[in-house]
Amino acid sequence: MKNIFLCLLVVGNLQMIFAQSQEEAAICKAIEEETLYRYSHQFDKWADCWVQKPTSFFCYTSMNMSFQVYGWSAIYQDIKEYASKFSADDRVTFQNENYKFSIYKDVAWVTYTQKSKDGKQSLHQRILEKVNKQWKITNLTEVTLSDYIQR
């Protein structure tokens, strides 16, 4: 009886770990697609990566610029306008690493570092909501670390 209980406990924990890793993979995919679609100017696909609510938030900070945008309508307009200053690049290559996840039922908090092909490193934070069984971004914060002296 003791062995059966132990086996059930182990199987249950393995199922939780597997489910968690599936959620983490789905979240990473949502984050990577949002980045790709933003930089390649595929705005309809990019918009589908977002929770489109007045509570959505986008924040970017570097030594050269800082902006905070509240609400989906403003985020869509500002990012589309800002992106139009640059050519579309569907070969965007970023290396995301050091992911840290806090996943609840329908909300996830994720932090990670990102390195771009030009060597810049940035710290990212995302809050995602699960909408119709798909993870979507509701909060994006990015700080370009390579612009600051790190301790």
C-alpha positions in Angstrom: 0.0 0.0 0.0 2.8 2.3 0.9 4.5 1.6 -2.5 1.3 2.3 -4.4 0.9 5.7 -2.6 4.5 6.5 -3.4 4.1 5.6 -7.1 0.9 7.7 -7.3 2.8 10.6 -5.7 5.7 10.4 -8.1 3.4 10.1 -11.2 1.3 13.0 -10.0 4.5 15.2 -9.6 5.8 14.1 -13.0 2.4 15.1 -14.5 2.7 18.6 -12.8 6.2 19.0 -14.1 5.3 18.0 -17.6 2.2 20.4 -17.6 4.4 23.2 -16.2 7.0 22.6 -19.0 4.3 22.6 -21.6 3.0 26.0 -20.3 6.5 27.4 -20.2 7.1 26.3 -23.8 3.8 27.9 -24.9 4.7 31.1 -23.1 8.1 31.2 -24.7 6.5 30.7 -28.1 4.1 33.6 -27.5 6.9 35.9 -26.5 9.1 34.9 -29.5 6.2 35.3 -32.0 5.4 38.8 -30.6 9.0 39.9 -31.1 9.2 38.4 -34.6 5.9 39.9 -35.8 6.8 43.3 -34.3 10.2 43.5 -36.1 8.9 42.1 -39.4 6.0 44.6 -39.4 3.3 41.8 -39.5 1.0 44.0 -37.4 -2.1 41.8 -37.6 -0.2 38.8 -36.3 1.6 41.0 -33.8 -1.7 42.3 -32.5 -3.0 38.8 -32.0 -0.2 38.2 -29.5 -1.6 40.8 -27.2 -4.5 41.1 -24.8 -6.3 44.0 -26.3 -7.6 45.8 -23.3 -7.3 49.3 -21.8 -5.2 47.8 -19.0 -2.4 46.6 -21.4 1.0 48.2 -20.9 4.2 48.6 -22.9 7.4 50.1 -21.4 10.8 50.6 -22.9 13.9 52.2 -21.3 17.4 52.8 -22.6 19.9 55.7 -22.2 18.6 57.3 -25.4 14.8 56.9 -24.9 12.1 55.9 -22.6 8.4 55.5 -23.2 5.4 54.1 -21.4 2.2 53.4 -23.3 -1.1 52.5 -21.5 -4.0 50.8 -23.2 -4.2 48.6 -26.3 -5.3 51.3 -28.8 -2.4 53.5 -27.8 0.1 50.6 -27.8 -1.0 49.5 -31.3 -0.7 53.0 -32.8 2.6 53.9 -31.1 4.4 50.7 -32.0 3.1 50.7 -35.5 4.3 54.4 -35.9 7.6 53.7 -34.2 8.3 50.6 -36.3 7.6 52.4 -39.5 10.8 54.4 -38.9 12.8 51.1 -39.5 12.8 48.6 -42.3 11.0 45.3 -41.6 13.3 42.5 -40.8 11.8 39.0 -40.6 15.2 37.5 -39.8 15.3 39.0 -36.4 17.7 37.0 -34.2 17.6 37.4 -30.5 18.9 35.0 -28.0 16.6 34.7 -25.0 18.0 33.1 -21.8 17.7 32.9 -18.0 13.9 32.6 -18.1 12.2 32.7 -14.7 8.5 31.8 -14.6 5.7 32.3 -12.1 2.6 30.6 -13.6 -0.8 30.7 -12.1 -4.1 29.4 -13.6 -4.5 32.0 -16.4 -1.7 34.5 -15.6 2.0 34.2 -16.0 4.9 36.5 -14.9 8.1 35.9 -16.8 11.5 37.5 -16.7 14.4 36.8 -19.0 17.5 38.4 -20.6 17.8 39.0 -24.3 20.9 39.4 -26.5 20.6 41.0 -29.9 22.8 40.3 -32.9 24.6 43.6 -32.3 25.6 42.5 -28.8 23.2 44.6 -26.8 21.7 42.9 -23.7 18.3 43.8 -22.3 16.2 42.7 -19.4 12.6 41.7 -20.1 9.5 41.2 -18.1 6.2 40.0 -19.5 2.9 39.4 -17.9 0.7 37.1 -19.9 -2.9 36.1 -19.7 -4.4 32.9 -21.1 -7.2 33.9 -23.4 -9.2 31.1 -25.2 -6.4 28.6 -24.1 -3.6 30.8 -25.7 -1.1 32.9 -23.9 -1.2 36.6 -24.8 0.9 39.5 -23.6 -0.8 42.1 -21.5 2.4 43.8 -20.1 5.8 44.2 -21.8 8.7 45.9 -20.0 12.2 46.1 -21.5 15.3 47.8 -20.1 18.4 47.9 -22.4 21.1 46.9 -19.8 24.1 47.4 -22.1 23.4 51.2 -22.0 23.9 51.3 -18.2 26.9 50.5 -16.0 26.2 47.2 -14.3 27.3 46.5 -10.7 
